[in-house]
Amino acid sequence: MTTLKTIIEPFRIKAVEPIRLTTEPEREELLQEAHWNLFLLRARDVLIDLLTDSGTGAMSNAQWAALMRGDESYAGSDSFFRFRDAVQHLTGYTHVIPTHQGRAAEHILFAIVGGAGKAVLSNTHFDTTRANVEVSGAEALDLVVASAADPTSEFAFKGNIDLERLEHELVTRGRERVPLVLLTVTNNAGGGQPVSMANARAVREVTRRHGVPLYFDACRFAENCYFIKTREPGYAERSVESIAQELFALGDGCTMSAKKDGLANIGGFLATNDDGLAEQARNLLILTEGFPTYGGLAGRDLDAIAQGLVEVVDEEYLHYRIVSTAYLCNNLHRAGVPVVRPAGGHAVYLDATRFLPHVPRGQHPGQAIAAALYRVGGIRGCEMGTVMFPHLLDSERPELVRLALPRRVYTQSHIDYVVEAVTEVFRTRETLRGYRIVREPARLRHFTCHFEALE
């Protein structure tokens, strides 16, 4: 039997969106107009947009068909019950509370359980998660394993939480000061790295002994479960769907942005087994999002998410998704570009610390690379260093630039173009200089701050 090695996209392209081609002088001017903040660029001025994988994917024909059956009733719509059933089938959680996106679910959850003197423990909090914890008055504490700080480590599960540190924090703080432990799957801020089932099971045992709930940040649960299937002994013959059900069964609830592994352009949810928390959450939902059976979403969006949750555990799709990310990561690695290894699920992370050793952390080397990549190739990536996470200025964690791949959007030739552009920026890296922030908000500054290039 002939075995062909080329991995193809497991879909046909049915509609296309033109890309506006710009020149390097145009992009230099556009960067200045945007104050060198790539979030402030117009999307029409970007050739390949790798800023985020959140809500930027292409929906399937089945999802577009699902939009047409959306029930827009204010209360008790059929769309909600299809959505609820899809979430419960995967998670098993009793209460499913829709929100307009993941950060709304986070805000509601931490408004209830957070507060001054408390600490939420996690492998790594992402930006909006950290902000919602901190705005409640609580502390967001990251306890990821040490190998996560080494971009060259090939450890298969660099998203794992450090169990000794977790035990220490729970003993030191006590259950009264730790409202929950949050396990992010996959670990976005740490390179899109997965959490093993063994680690999640051990976290569950530790939290159970201390009487502390375990929640998941489940934005990319399917990608994480595919890594469990392909990297963790004992799971190779299991379906991704059954692995996901086993993972969620370890927890007491989750938050999720359905804009990632929900394969939708908008939406999210909070799910929980806690009756009292669910009642408080629905009351807050009505105040800020909408009635509990729509939560700020149109019925058609609920149906699109329900269908997306079916499609995302398809293993042909996940194989294509993970192989595509690894293709970009491995080609950059072969070209000598410093990247986080092994390849994660949704993105490739450039190691800005090794990429630009002559630019100090305080001058934001990740931002310098991101700006250069747009100028050279029209590619928009995302700095994930001391601009996004200013609390890391004095840490040893490497500065990163994330190239997040939208789902089912770009072809291999697009990715080959990204490899060429990144390699060209790396070739001329000694000419790059850092940036300083000249204007910033109090929180989540990376979204809107202004930069000035240093001489």
ABEGO torsion letter per residue (X at the ends): XBBBABBBBABBBABBBBBBBBBAAAAAAAAAAAGGBAAABBAAABABBAABABGABBBBAAAAAAAAABBABABGBAAAAAAAAAAAAAAGBABBBBBABAAAAAAAAAAAABEBGBBBBBABBBAAAAAAAAAAGBBBBBABBAAAABAABABABAABBBAAAAAAAAAAAEAAABABBBBBOBBAAAGGBBBBAAAAAAAAAAAAAAGBBBBBBAAAAAAAAAAAAAABBGAAABBAAAAAAAAAAABAEBBBBAABAAGBABEBBBBBABAAAAAAAAAAAAAAAEBAAAGGBBAAAAAAAAAAAAAAABAAAAAAAAAAAAAAAAAAAAAGBBBBOBBBAABBBBBAAAABAABBAAAGAAAAAAAAAAAAAGBBBBBBBAAABAAAAABABBBBBBBBBBBGABBAAAAAAAAAAAAAAAAAAAABBBBBBABBBABGAAAABBBBBBX
